[in-house]
């Protein structure tokens, strides 16, 4: 799929988002290196890193008039960018939004996930649950 057509589909999905749904856009960023300005040469070879997973969630307000975007960043010491980390993040994220929807008298029924499609990180067969 071409980048332009994928972006067009994402915008269409967000513009037509149902009241009982969220759209989740996520992709791993490069590992963040923890370095201090006055590091020694020896520290160069043992730098600490953290995995960052930025996530943007789109949802409609309770009255359905606006589509809002909320950003989240998840951090982990596991540098493998694994599917298990994505599952852990998505479990918590969906649970939190389901509670938020419930508190406003709605039920979260649909979750649309947009990613770069990397099979080792975002295998949909492992993300789908009933």
Buried (B, 14 or more C-beta within 10 A) or exposed (E): EEEEEEEEEBEEBBEEBEBBBBBBBBBBEEBEEEEEEEEEEEEEEEEEEEBBBEBBBBBBEBEEEEBEEEEBEBEBEEEEBBBEBBBBBBEEBBEEBBEBBEEEEBEBEEBBBBBEEEEEBBBEEEBEEE
